[in-house]
Amino acid sequence: MVWTMSEIVRSSSVMQKLQSEIRNHTGRKQNVDEVDILKMTYLKMVVKETLRMHPPAPLLMVHESLSHCQVDGYDVLPKTSALINEWGIGRDLRVWGDNAAEFYPERFENFEVDFEMVPFGGGRRSCPAMNISLASVELVIANLLYSFNWEVGYGMKNEDLNMEEVGSLVVRKKFPLCLVPTKYNWED
C-alpha cells in the first residue's frame, strides 16, 4: 500500500484518473465497498503496475524441478534449484518496452497475462491469500482516494517524492512516506 500510494501521489495524472474512476463508480456514500471495487478497472491496473515495479520480495522462493525439462533450449535436470528474479522480470525491456522503469498503469489495458500472479507465485504452490490480499489493497487505496486528496508536504512537489529502495529479501522505501490529506469537498 505504501508503494501504491507513493506512485499515485507522484503522478498527478494517475491520481486524477484514479480518483475520477473511484468517485464516479461509488457515488455519494460513506465508503467504497467491495461491490464498487469490482467495477474499477483502472484501480486494478494501478495495483498490478505497483506489483510490477515494487515487488514485495524481489527474489521468489527457491523452486526445485521435479523432472527433466527444457527451458529456452537449456536442459533442466531433476532436483535443480531455481531462483526467480521477480524484480528483473518486472523491469525486462523485452517484455515491458523502453518505458519499463516508468510507472504506467495503462500498460495493463491490453496485457494478456495476469501479472499479479508473479509476486504470489503460480500453480499449485501459489499463495492462498492472493485474492484477499489484492482485494484488501484495492479497498484501502480506493477509500483513501475517495475521501481525500493527497500531496507531499514540506513545500515539496509530488513528482519529487523520493522512491529509493532498501533491503534485499524484502524491499521497502528508504524514507518513510509522509503525505498530507485534504478532505474531499463534494460541493466543488
C-alpha positions in Angstrom: 0.0 0.0 0.0 2.9 2.4 0.7 4.4 1.8 -2.7 1.0 2.2 -4.4 0.2 5.5 -2.6 3.8 6.7 -3.4 3.4 6.1 -7.1 -0.2 7.5 -7.2 0.8 10.7 -5.4 4.0 11.1 -7.5 1.9 11.2 -10.7 -0.9 13.7 -10.7 -2.4 12.3 -13.9 -2.6 8.8 -12.3 -4.2 10.2 -9.1 -6.7 12.3 -11.1 -7.7 9.4 -13.3 -8.0 7.0 -10.4 -9.9 9.4 -8.2 -12.3 10.1 -11.0 -12.9 6.4 -11.5 -13.4 5.7 -7.8 -15.7 8.7 -7.2 -17.8 8.1 -10.3 -18.3 4.4 -9.6 -19.0 4.9 -5.9 -21.3 7.9 -6.0 -22.0 9.8 -2.8 -21.9 7.4 0.0 -19.9 6.9 3.2 -17.3 4.5 2.0 -16.2 2.4 -1.0 -17.2 -1.2 -0.6 -16.2 -4.5 -2.2 -19.0 -4.3 -4.8 -17.8 -0.9 -6.0 -14.3 -2.2 -6.4 -15.4 -4.8 -9.0 -16.2 -2.0 -11.5 -12.8 -0.2 -11.1 -10.6 -1.4 -13.9 -8.0 1.4 -13.6 -7.6 0.7 -9.9 -6.7 -2.9 -10.7 -4.2 -1.7 -13.3 -2.6 0.6 -10.8 -2.2 -2.2 -8.3 -0.7 -4.5 -11.0 1.7 -1.8 -12.0 2.8 -1.3 -8.4 3.5 -5.0 -8.0 5.5 -5.0 -11.2 7.6 -2.0 -10.2 7.9 -2.8 -6.4 7.6 -6.5 -5.8 7.3 -7.3 -2.0 10.1 -9.8 -2.3 12.5 -9.2 -5.3 13.5 -12.9 -5.3 10.9 -15.5 -5.1 11.2 -18.7 -3.0 13.7 -21.2 -4.4 11.9 -23.8 -6.6 13.1 -27.3 -7.5 12.4 -29.1 -10.7 10.7 -32.4 -10.3 11.6 -33.9 -13.7 13.8 -33.2 -16.7 12.6 -30.4 -18.9 13.9 -27.8 -21.3 13.6 -24.0 -20.9 14.7 -21.8 -23.8 16.9 -24.7 -25.1 18.6 -25.4 -21.8 18.3 -28.8 -20.1 17.0 -28.6 -16.6 17.7 -31.7 -14.7 15.5 -33.1 -11.8 16.3 -31.6 -8.4 17.7 -28.4 -10.0 17.1 -25.4 -7.8 15.9 -22.2 -9.5 15.8 -18.8 -8.0 13.3 -16.4 -9.8 14.2 -12.8 -10.0 10.8 -11.1 -9.8 12.4 -7.6 -9.8 14.2 -8.4 -13.1 11.0 -9.8 -14.7 9.2 -6.6 -13.8 11.9 -4.4 -15.5 12.7 -6.6 -18.5 12.8 -4.3 -21.6 11.9 -7.1 -23.9 8.6 -7.6 -22.1 7.7 -4.0 -20.9 9.4 -1.9 -23.6 11.6 1.1 -23.3 9.5 2.6 -20.6 9.9 -0.4 -18.2 11.3 1.9 -15.5 8.3 4.2 -15.7 5.1 3.8 -13.6 2.5 3.5 -16.4 -0.7 1.5 -15.3 -2.2 1.8 -18.8 0.2 -0.9 -20.0 -2.2 -3.4 -18.5 -5.2 -2.3 -20.6 -4.5 -5.0 -23.2 -2.0 -7.2 -21.4 -2.7 -10.9 -21.9 -1.1 -12.3 -18.7 -2.3 -11.6 -15.1 0.9 -10.1 -13.8 -0.2 -10.1 -10.2 0.4 -13.8 -10.3 4.2 -13.3 -10.3 4.5 -11.9 -6.7 2.2 -14.6 -5.3 3.8 -17.5 -7.1 1.9 -19.7 -9.5 0.4 -23.1 -9.9 -0.4 -25.3 -7.0 2.1 -23.6 -4.8 0.7 -20.1 -5.3 -0.2 -18.1 -2.2 -3.6 -19.0 -1.0 -4.2 -15.4 0.2 -3.6 -13.8 -3.2 -7.2 -12.8 -3.8 -7.8 -11.4 -0.3 -4.5 -9.6 -0.4 -5.3 -7.8 -3.7 -8.9 -7.1 -2.6 -7.6 -5.6 0.7 -5.1 -3.3 -1.0 -7.7 -2.2 -3.6 -10.3 -1.5 -1.0 -8.0 0.6 1.3 -6.5 2.5 -1.6 -9.9 3.2 -3.0 -11.2 4.5 0.3 -8.1 6.7 0.8 -8.5 8.3 -2.6 -12.3 8.5 -2.4 -12.4 10.6 0.8 -9.2 12.7 0.5 -6.9 14.5 -1.9 -3.2 13.8 -1.2 0.0 15.7 -1.5 3.6 15.7 -0.3 4.1 18.2 2.5 7.0 20.4 3.5 6.9 22.5 0.3 7.9 19.6 -2.0 6.4 18.8 -5.3 4.6 15.5 -5.6 6.7 14.4 -8.5 9.9 14.9 -6.4 8.8 12.2 -3.9 11.9 10.0 -3.0 11.4 6.5 -4.3 14.7 4.9 -3.2 14.5 1.3 -2.1 16.4 -0.5 0.6 16.5 -4.2 1.6 17.3 -7.5 -0.1 14.8 -10.2 0.8 12.1 -7.7 1.4 12.3 -4.2 -0.2 10.9 -1.1 1.4 11.1 2.6 0.9 14.3 4.1 2.1 12.5 7.1 3.5 9.0 6.7 5.1 6.0 8.0 3.1 4.6 11.2 4.7 1.6 12.6 2.9 -0.8 15.4 3.7 -4.5 14.6 3.3 -7.2 17.2 2.4 -10.8 16.1 2.9 -12.5 15.9 -0.5 -15.3 18.5 -0.8 -18.2 17.2 -2.8 -19.6 20.7 -3.3 -16.7 21.8 -5.6 
